Amino acid sequence: MNNKIQADLGEILHELQQVDYLKKDSILVVGCSTSEVAGETIGTAGSEEIAASIFSTLNKLKRIKGVQLAFQCCEHLNRAIVVEQETADQYQLEEVSVVPVPKAGGSMAAYAYKNMEHPVVVEHIQAHAGIDIGETLIGMHMKHVAVPVRLKQRYIGKARVTMAKTRPKLIGGMRAVYDVRGS
């Protein structure tokens, strides 16, 4: 199953790179239910093995594109976020005191915390893009305005995947110009 998970996620990340939205130091928030990936109900069958497969594939993207990864905890930690200390410092994120574990934070966030170089947990983040694996509701951690990224690959394992990127707000009225090439 791990090969399929990595292949599914690899295809999704390839599609994300095709839209060429993620730049160096962009924050990619990841919400993931490893239970849903395994075909179970969210919160019932967490898997460190599945988390490891997803984490290693996302780390490849981090190395290639230079993005910052942010892993959302489950609702038992109020959907706090695990990031590298470097990310927290760069984006002036306020650290909170908690260590995610599989039963309070979720298997994915707990695995990320154990395997990042210098992990910290923060309450809030405004990510540039996000991957929601298994309908974990990452919207609260996205910058305004979130725009769906339509995927051909819609599943990782048995979990539905939704992806979004963000764009600046369009402000103004009838006379506003949004594309300098069109003015």
Buried (B, 14 or more C-beta within 10 A) or exposed (E): BBEEBBBBBBBBBEBBEEEEBBEEBBBBBBBBBBBBBBEBEBBEBBBBEBBBBBBEBBBEBEEEBEBBBBBBBBBBBEBBBBBBBBBBEEBEBEEBEBEBBBEBBBBBBBBBBBEBEEBBBBBEBBBBBBBBBBBBEBEBBBBEEBEEBEBEBEBBBEBEBBBBBBEEEEEEEEEEEEEEEEE
